[in-house]
Amino acid sequence: MARTTQLRVYTVREGLLDEWADKWRELIVPLRLEFGFEIHGAWLDREKNQFVWVLSYAGPEGFAERNAQYWASPKREQMELDPKDYLLETEKREVDSVL
């Protein structure tokens, strides 16, 4: 199984950076872990009002398929958390480890 790792950079609406981080930690992290993703860290760039995190998946379905399953899950829907309420821009990059 190949591991896919993504670096994600989210530009957050002014004044909502800490609230987004709290919601992410409380709601998104547990469900991502339940779906077999690994989260390697998350950081706040207050100067740019950005939330940066790294996650990976190495399961049999592949990252894209497992991510689609995550988004389609009833638990994700029950969160009632729409990223568009918080995020102005999202950037996702697949990255490879050199260590």
VEXKOLVO-861252 format. One record per residue (C-alpha): x, y, z; residue in three letters. Coordinates in pm, 1 decimal. Example, Ala and Ser with C-alpha at 12.3 -4.5 7.8 and 13.67 -1.06 7.14 Angstrom:
<atom x="1230.0" y="-450.0" z="780.0" residu="ala"/>
<atom x="1367.0" y="-106.0" z="714.0" residu="ser"/>
***
This chain:
<atom x="0.0" y="0.0" z="0.0" residu="met"/>
<atom x="143.6" y="331.6" z="-104.4" residu="ala"/>
<atom x="124.6" y="613.9" z="144.5" residu="arg"/>
<atom x="-12.8" y="943.5" z="18.3" residu="thr"/>
<atom x="71.2" y="1251.3" z="222.3" residu="thr"/>
<atom x="-86.6" y="1591.4" z="176.5" residu="gln"/>
<atom x="18.2" y="1931.8" z="298.4" residu="leu"/>
<atom x="-290.5" y="2147.9" z="331.7" residu="arg"/>
<atom x="-291.7" y="2524.4" z="370.0" residu="val"/>
<atom x="-621.2" y="2695.1" z="447.1" residu="tyr"/>
<atom x="-667.2" y="3069.6" z="444.9" residu="thr"/>
<atom x="-924.7" y="3139.9" z="715.2" residu="val"/>
<atom x="-1176.8" y="3423.2" z="732.8" residu="arg"/>
<atom x="-1061.2" y="3715.1" z="944.4" residu="glu"/>
<atom x="-1128.5" y="3660.6" z="1314.7" residu="gly"/>
<atom x="-1211.5" y="3289.5" z="1282.1" residu="leu"/>
<atom x="-866.7" y="3125.7" z="1294.8" residu="leu"/>
<atom x="-886.7" y="3008.0" z="1656.2" residu="asp"/>
<atom x="-1248.6" y="2898.6" z="1620.6" residu="glu"/>
<atom x="-1160.1" y="2698.6" z="1308.8" residu="trp"/>
<atom x="-866.4" y="2534.0" z="1489.2" residu="ala"/>
<atom x="-1092.8" y="2438.9" z="1779.7" residu="asp"/>
<atom x="-1360.1" y="2291.1" z="1549.8" residu="lys"/>
<atom x="-1094.2" y="2106.4" z="1349.5" residu="trp"/>
<atom x="-940.7" y="1956.7" z="1663.9" residu="arg"/>
<atom x="-1277.5" y="1867.2" z="1819.4" residu="glu"/>
<atom x="-1466.9" y="1738.5" z="1515.9" residu="leu"/>
<atom x="-1244.2" y="1669.1" z="1218.6" residu="ile"/>
<atom x="-944.5" y="1503.9" z="1383.7" residu="val"/>
<atom x="-1137.5" y="1219.6" z="1554.1" residu="pro"/>
<atom x="-1327.1" y="1130.0" z="1236.1" residu="leu"/>
<atom x="-1017.2" y="1147.4" z="1017.1" residu="arg"/>
<atom x="-844.7" y="909.3" z="1257.7" residu="leu"/>
<atom x="-1147.5" y="680.8" z="1258.4" residu="glu"/>
<atom x="-1118.6" y="661.6" z="879.2" residu="phe"/>
<atom x="-755.0" y="556.5" z="906.1" residu="gly"/>
<atom x="-585.9" y="884.1" z="822.1" residu="phe"/>
<atom x="-276.7" y="991.2" z="1011.7" residu="glu"/>
<atom x="-234.5" y="1353.4" z="1113.1" residu="ile"/>
<atom x="128.3" y="1456.4" z="1139.8" residu="his"/>
<atom x="75.8" y="1804.3" z="1278.0" residu="gly"/>
<atom x="-112.6" y="2130.6" z="1245.8" residu="ala"/>
<atom x="3.5" y="2489.5" z="1277.2" residu="trp"/>
<atom x="-141.2" y="2839.7" z="1280.7" residu="leu"/>
<atom x="23.6" y="3111.1" z="1072.9" residu="asp"/>
<atom x="-133.9" y="3411.3" z="1240.1" residu="arg"/>
<atom x="42.5" y="3662.7" z="1017.4" residu="glu"/>
<atom x="-122.7" y="3517.6" z="706.3" residu="lys"/>
<atom x="-439.0" y="3399.3" z="884.6" residu="asn"/>
<atom x="-366.4" y="3044.8" z="768.8" residu="gln"/>
<atom x="-415.7" y="2698.6" z="909.9" residu="phe"/>
<atom x="-157.9" y="2445.3" z="791.5" residu="val"/>
<atom x="-173.1" y="2070.6" z="845.8" residu="trp"/>
<atom x="-28.6" y="1745.9" z="716.4" residu="val"/>
<atom x="-221.5" y="1421.0" z="683.5" residu="leu"/>
<atom x="-161.1" y="1088.5" z="515.4" residu="ser"/>
<atom x="-332.8" y="764.6" z="429.8" residu="tyr"/>
<atom x="-184.6" y="425.7" z="343.6" residu="ala"/>
<atom x="-489.8" y="200.1" z="329.5" residu="gly"/>
<atom x="-602.9" y="-31.1" z="50.6" residu="pro"/>
<atom x="-851.9" y="215.1" z="-103.7" residu="glu"/>
<atom x="-602.9" y="489.9" z="-175.8" residu="gly"/>
<atom x="-617.9" y="845.3" z="-47.4" residu="phe"/>
<atom x="-874.6" y="984.7" z="-292.9" residu="ala"/>
<atom x="-1124.3" y="703.3" z="-241.3" residu="glu"/>
<atom x="-1089.6" y="706.6" z="136.9" residu="arg"/>
<atom x="-1123.6" y="1084.4" z="140.4" residu="asn"/>
<atom x="-1446.7" y="1055.4" z="-61.1" residu="ala"/>
<atom x="-1574.7" y="799.3" z="190.0" residu="gln"/>
<atom x="-1490.6" y="1037.7" z="474.7" residu="tyr"/>
<atom x="-1686.0" y="1321.4" z="311.7" residu="trp"/>
<atom x="-1983.0" y="1095.8" z="231.0" residu="ala"/>
<atom x="-2005.9" y="949.0" z="580.3" residu="ser"/>
<atom x="-2311.5" y="1018.2" z="795.7" residu="pro"/>
<atom x="-2081.7" y="1121.9" z="1081.3" residu="lys"/>
<atom x="-1924.8" y="1391.9" z="862.0" residu="arg"/>
<atom x="-2269.4" y="1518.5" z="767.3" residu="glu"/>
<atom x="-2380.2" y="1520.9" z="1132.8" residu="gln"/>
<atom x="-2094.7" y="1758.1" z="1218.0" residu="met"/>
<atom x="-2286.9" y="2040.5" z="1056.3" residu="glu"/>
<atom x="-1950.7" y="2202.6" z="989.2" residu="leu"/>
<atom x="-1926.1" y="2362.4" z="647.0" residu="asp"/>
<atom x="-1566.7" y="2460.7" z="567.7" residu="pro"/>
<atom x="-1698.2" y="2742.2" z="345.1" residu="lys"/>
<atom x="-1816.6" y="2919.3" z="661.1" residu="asp"/>
<atom x="-1453.2" y="2945.4" z="773.1" residu="tyr"/>
<atom x="-1221.2" y="2905.2" z="476.3" residu="leu"/>
<atom x="-1155.0" y="3155.9" z="201.5" residu="leu"/>
<atom x="-903.5" y="2942.9" z="14.3" residu="glu"/>
<atom x="-766.9" y="2589.4" z="34.7" residu="thr"/>
<atom x="-444.7" y="2457.7" z="-110.3" residu="glu"/>
<atom x="-359.7" y="2086.8" z="-114.9" residu="lys"/>
<atom x="-22.7" y="1948.3" z="-217.5" residu="arg"/>
<atom x="89.4" y="1587.5" z="-229.5" residu="glu"/>
<atom x="435.1" y="1567.1" z="-78.1" residu="val"/>
<atom x="700.9" y="1298.3" z="-35.0" residu="asp"/>
<atom x="913.8" y="1254.2" z="275.9" residu="ser"/>
<atom x="1289.9" y="1281.8" z="241.3" residu="val"/>
<atom x="1361.0" y="1143.1" z="588.4" residu="leu"/>
***
